[in-house]
């Protein structure tokens, strides 16, 4: 695998970026999760001022508060990144361990928000989860649909006409329904406190033989439905299990280590906004540990079928509240199909794969692929968090 400078995992405009994260620290006085802010390339522990990122995101002045809150310096963010790279973690446990930059928030995800991913979901369904059938089904679907779905606005009159035509051809799919119909697919990706962060292992079920990373931008949204920032995420996907039945989505999507977010949430301010997300390009790189395989791809948010603000509105509102806020994966257009093990066999992970997801204004998230049963189990949940904060005297009425 290629050696990469720690600075390449950070935003290109680091000195202007306002980054919020979480770390695990052990000091003489306490041990536990801490909220950190990165200002001018330096990391500060501001847990004494705000005990959770959810509390910070609730503030009307979140960005201003994060810029001015006093805190303990933990050194440079480049040093923190270097100590948390997968190869560094194998050698020694760092004094400060990066965690996912969210805590008690719900973790939601949107599916089938790009035309390309829509086609791949239909292929999974038609192939019944069998990767060997994917190539044939892909060719059949392309000849049957015969249109560029990226030009179809979900819920529009043109979309409804296409739906009627596909139904007439007996080619309609439940994935078409959420891809070009009026209602977005929004599901629970993972549980509060379960996401892993930068450098951590991500997990696959041993039963899966057809799986892939899903590089996405993840919005940080508070309880009022206000988007306060964005991060990178890997919505680890088991294509064969979902392909057998969409009712297996929970088994496919929510497992130990199946959700990675990081390295930080970049707060919205004058230099970074939801419009920045709308124009972002998200790159994916997969490097094999047991072969010479390398896969590269790019997703352009400008090609998303549903605007991020619409996805937030479909997730929360009078119909559904999130008192602790939520993290929202926006979906991916990138379902890798590059052959890896055999001609026509497409892509699936090998254990040990290094997955790196990047975009210039958010930096890069890197993780190593393992089995969900073999990585560190998830034991520190919401109750443990509040017991820990209470013992450290960080909770106030």
C-alpha positions in Angstrom: 0.0 0.0 0.0 1.2 3.5 -0.8 2.7 5.7 2.0 0.7 8.9 2.3 1.6 12.1 4.2 -0.7 12.8 7.2 -1.5 16.2 5.8 -3.2 14.6 2.8 -6.0 13.5 5.1 -6.8 17.0 6.1 -8.7 19.8 4.3 -6.7 21.6 1.6 -7.7 24.9 3.4 -6.9 23.6 6.9 -6.1 27.0 8.3 -9.6 28.2 7.4 -11.5 25.1 8.3 -13.3 24.7 11.6 -13.2 21.0 12.5 -15.0 19.3 15.3 -14.1 15.8 16.4 -14.0 13.3 19.3 -11.0 11.5 20.8 -10.4 9.0 23.5 -7.9 10.3 26.1 -6.4 8.9 29.2 -4.9 11.4 31.6 -3.9 11.2 35.3 -7.3 12.5 36.2 -9.7 10.6 33.9 -10.1 8.4 30.8 -12.9 8.7 28.3 -14.2 10.5 25.1 -13.5 14.1 24.6 -14.9 16.8 22.2 -12.1 18.5 20.3 -11.9 21.4 17.9 -9.2 22.0 15.3 -8.3 25.6 14.9 -5.4 26.7 12.7 -4.1 23.2 12.5 -4.0 22.7 16.3 -6.3 20.4 18.3 -8.0 21.6 21.5 -9.9 19.5 24.0 -13.1 21.6 24.8 -15.0 19.0 26.7 -15.1 21.1 29.8 -17.1 23.7 27.7 -19.3 21.2 25.8 -19.5 17.5 26.8 -20.9 16.1 23.5 -20.9 17.1 19.9 -24.7 16.9 20.0 -24.7 19.7 22.6 -22.4 21.8 20.5 -24.5 21.3 17.3 -27.6 22.5 19.2 -26.1 25.9 19.8 -27.3 28.8 17.6 -23.7 30.0 17.7 -22.0 26.7 17.2 -19.3 28.0 14.8 -18.6 31.1 16.9 -18.5 29.1 20.1 -16.1 26.5 18.6 -13.8 29.2 17.5 -13.6 30.9 20.9 -14.1 28.1 23.4 -11.1 27.7 25.7 -9.5 24.2 25.8 -6.4 22.2 26.4 -4.0 21.9 23.5 -3.3 18.4 22.3 -0.8 19.4 19.7 -1.0 19.5 15.9 -3.7 17.8 14.0 -1.2 16.3 11.6 0.5 14.5 14.5 -2.9 13.2 15.7 -3.7 11.9 12.2 -0.2 10.3 11.9 -0.7 8.5 15.2 -4.1 7.2 14.1 -3.2 5.8 10.6 -4.0 2.1 10.4 -0.3 1.1 10.2 0.4 3.2 13.3 -2.4 1.6 15.2 -1.0 -1.8 14.5 2.3 -0.8 16.0 1.1 0.9 19.2 -2.1 2.3 20.8 -1.9 6.2 20.6 -2.2 8.4 23.6 -5.1 10.2 21.9 -7.3 7.9 19.7 -9.6 9.4 17.1 -13.3 8.5 17.3 -16.2 9.1 15.1 -17.1 12.9 15.4 -20.7 12.1 16.5 -22.0 10.7 19.8 -25.7 10.5 20.8 -27.1 11.5 17.5 -29.1 9.0 15.4 -27.3 7.8 12.4 -29.6 7.8 9.3 -28.8 7.1 5.6 -30.4 7.8 2.3 -30.3 5.2 -0.5 -30.7 5.3 -4.2 -30.0 9.0 -4.5 -27.9 8.7 -7.7 -29.0 7.2 -11.0 -26.0 4.9 -11.2 -26.6 3.5 -7.7 -30.3 3.0 -8.7 -29.3 0.8 -11.6 -26.9 -1.2 -9.3 -29.6 -1.8 -6.7 -31.9 -3.1 -9.4 -29.1 -5.4 -10.6 -28.6 -6.7 -7.1 -32.4 -7.4 -6.8 -32.6 -9.1 -10.3 -29.5 -11.1 -9.6 -30.8 -12.3 -6.3 -27.6 -11.5 -4.6 -25.5 -13.7 -6.9 -22.5 -11.7 -8.2 -22.0 -14.1 -11.1 -25.3 -13.0 -12.6 -24.6 -9.3 -12.3 -23.0 -8.7 -15.7 -25.8 -10.4 -17.6 -28.5 -8.5 -15.6 -26.7 -5.2 -16.1 -26.8 -5.6 -19.8 -30.5 -6.6 -19.8 -31.4 -3.7 -17.6 -29.6 -1.2 -19.8 -31.3 -2.4 -22.9 -34.7 -2.5 -21.2 -34.6 1.0 -19.6 -33.0 2.7 -22.6 -33.0 6.1 -20.9 -30.6 8.3 -18.9 -32.2 8.2 -15.4 -29.9 11.0 -14.2 -32.1 13.4 -16.2 -35.3 12.3 -14.5 -36.4 14.4 -11.5 -37.8 12.2 -8.7 -41.6 12.6 -8.4 -41.9 14.6 -11.6 -44.5 14.0 -14.4 -41.7 12.6 -16.5 -40.8 10.2 -13.7 -44.3 9.0 -13.4 -44.6 8.4 -17.1 -41.4 6.3 -17.0 -42.8 4.4 -14.1 -45.9 3.6 -16.0 -43.9 2.4 -19.0 -41.6 0.2 -16.9 -44.6 -1.3 -15.2 -46.1 -2.1 -18.6 -42.8 -3.9 -19.5 -42.9 -5.7 -16.1 -39.6 -4.0 -15.3 -40.5 -1.9 -12.3 -38.6 -2.4 -9.1 -38.9 -1.3 -5.5 -35.6 0.5 -6.0 -37.1 2.4 -8.9 -39.8 3.5 -6.5 -37.4 5.3 -4.2 -35.0 6.3 -7.0 -37.4 8.3 -9.1 -40.7 8.3 -7.1 -41.7 11.1 -4.8 -40.4 9.5 -1.5 -36.7 9.1 -0.7 -35.4 6.0 1.0 -34.3 6.9 4.5 -33.2 4.2 6.9 -31.4 3.7 10.2 -27.8 3.0 9.2 -26.4 2.5 12.7 -27.0 3.1 16.4 -25.9 6.2 18.4 -22.3 5.8 19.6 -21.7 2.8 17.2 -19.9 4.5 14.4 -16.1 4.0 14.1 -13.7 6.8 13.2 -10.5 7.5 11.2 -8.1 4.7 11.1 -10.4 2.1 12.7 -11.3 -1.3 11.2 -14.6 -1.6 9.4 -16.6 -4.8 9.5 -18.1 -7.3 7.1 -20.3 -10.3 7.9 -18.4 -13.5 7.2 -21.5 -14.8 5.3 -21.1 -12.1 2.6 -19.2 -12.8 -0.6 -20.3 -9.7 -2.5 -19.7 -6.4 -0.8 -18.3 -2.9 -1.3 -17.6 0.4 0.3 -20.0 3.3 -0.2 -18.2 6.7 -0.1 -20.6 9.4 1.0 -20.9 12.9 2.5 -22.6 12.8 5.9 -24.5 15.8 7.2 -24.6 16.8 10.8 -28.1 18.0 11.7 -29.4 19.3 15.0 -32.8 18.7 16.6 -34.3 21.7 14.8 -33.4 20.2 11.4 -30.6 22.7 10.9 -27.6 21.4 9.0 -24.5 22.6 10.9 -21.7 20.8 9.1 -20.5 17.8 7.1 -18.1 14.8 7.3 -17.1 11.9 5.2 -18.6 8.4 5.7 -18.3 4.8 4.5 -21.8 3.1 4.4 -20.3 -0.4 4.2 -22.6 -2.4 2.0 -23.3 -6.2 1.7 -24.6 -6.5 -1.9 -25.5 -10.2 -1.8 -27.5 -10.0 1.4 -29.6 -7.0 0.3 -29.9 -8.5 -3.1 -31.6 -11.6 -1.7 -34.3 -9.4 -0.1 -34.6 -5.7 0.7 -36.2 -6.8 4.0 -32.6 -7.9 5.0 -31.5 -4.2 4.9 -30.9 -4.2 8.6 -28.7 -7.3 8.4 -26.9 -5.8 5.4 -26.3 -2.4 6.8 -26.1 -2.4 10.6 -23.2 -4.6 12.0 -20.2 -4.1 14.1 -17.9 -1.6 12.4 -20.2 -1.2 9.4 -20.4 2.6 9.7 -17.4 4.8 9.5 -17.5 8.6 9.9 -14.7 11.1 10.0 -12.1 12.3 10.4 -14.0 15.4 11.6 -17.2 17.3 11.1 -16.4 20.6 9.3 -18.8 23.2 10.7 -20.6 25.5 8.2 -19.3 29.1 8.2 -18.5 31.8 5.7 -16.1 29.6 3.8 -18.0 26.3 3.8 -21.7 25.7 3.5 -24.3 23.3 2.1 -23.6 24.8 -1.3 -20.0 23.4 -0.9 -21.5 20.0 -0.3 -23.6 20.3 -3.4 -20.6 20.9 -5.6 -18.2 18.5 -3.9 -16.5 15.5 -5.6 -15.9 12.5 -3.4 -13.1 10.1 -4.4 -12.7 6.5 -3.4 -9.5 4.4 -3.4 -9.4 0.7 -2.4 -6.0 -0.9 -2.0 -5.7 -4.7 -1.6 -3.4 -6.0 1.1 -3.2 -9.6 -0.3 -3.0 -8.7 -4.0 -2.0 -5.8 -6.2 -5.6 -4.6 -6.7 -6.2 -0.9 -6.8 -9.6 0.7 -7.5 -10.2 4.4 -7.9 -13.4 6.3 -8.5 -15.1 9.6 -8.1 -18.7 10.6 -7.1 -19.9 14.1 -8.1 -22.5 15.5 -5.7 -23.8 17.7 -8.6 -25.2 14.5 -10.1 -27.4 13.6 -7.0 -31.0 13.1 -7.9 -32.4 14.7 -4.7 -31.1 17.9 -3.1 -29.5 17.4 0.3 -31.9 19.9 1.8 -34.8 17.8 0.5 -33.3 14.7 2.0 -33.0 16.4 5.4 -36.7 17.6 5.2 -37.8 14.0 4.3 -35.9 12.7 7.3 -37.1 15.1 10.0 -39.9 17.6 10.6 -43.4 17.5 12.1 -43.6 13.9 11.0 -40.5 12.8 12.8 -38.3 14.4 15.5 -34.7 13.7 16.5 -34.2 15.3 20.0 -30.5 14.6 19.9 -30.0 15.5 16.3 -28.8 13.1 13.6 -26.1 12.3 11.1 -27.4 11.8 7.5 -25.6 9.8 4.8 -26.5 11.4 1.5 -26.0 8.3 -0.7 -23.4 7.3 -3.3 -23.3 7.0 -7.0 -20.3 4.7 -6.8 -21.0 0.9 -6.8 -17.7 -0.6 -7.9 -18.0 -3.1 -10.7 -14.3 -3.4 -11.7 -13.4 -7.1 -12.0 -11.1 -8.3 -9.2 -11.0 -12.1 -8.8 -12.4 -13.3 -12.1 -13.5 -11.9 -15.5 -17.1 -10.8 -15.2 -17.0 -11.3 -11.4 -17.0 -7.6 -10.5 -15.7 -6.2 -7.3 -15.8 -7.5 -3.7 -13.7 -6.8 -0.7 -10.8 -8.8 0.5 -9.9 -8.8 4.2 -7.2 -6.2 4.8 -8.3 -3.8 2.1 -7.5 -0.2 2.8 -10.4 2.1 1.9 -9.8 5.8 1.6 -12.6 8.3 1.0 -11.7 11.9 0.3 -12.8 15.4 -0.8 -10.6 18.5 -0.7 -12.7 20.5 1.8 -13.2 17.6 4.3 -9.9 15.8 4.1 -9.9 12.0 3.9 -11.3 9.1 5.9 -9.3 5.8 5.8 -10.2 2.4 7.3 -9.2 -1.2 7.0 -11.6 -4.0 6.1 -12.0 -6.9 8.6 -14.7 -9.2 9.7 -17.3 -7.8 12.1 -16.7 -10.8 14.4 -13.0 -10.1 14.5 -12.7 -6.4 15.1 -13.1 -4.6 18.5 -16.6 -5.2 19.8 -18.8 -2.2 20.5 -19.3 -1.9 24.2 -19.3 1.9 25.0 -22.8 3.1 24.4 -25.0 6.0 25.5 -25.3 4.9 29.2 -21.6 4.4 29.4 -21.0 7.8 27.9 -23.2 9.6 30.5 -21.7 7.6 33.4 -18.3 8.5 32.2 -19.1 12.2 31.8 -20.8 12.3 35.2 -17.8 10.7 36.9 -15.6 13.4 35.3 -17.9 16.2 36.6 -18.8 17.3 33.1 -22.6 17.1 33.3 -24.7 20.1 34.3 -28.4 20.5 34.7 
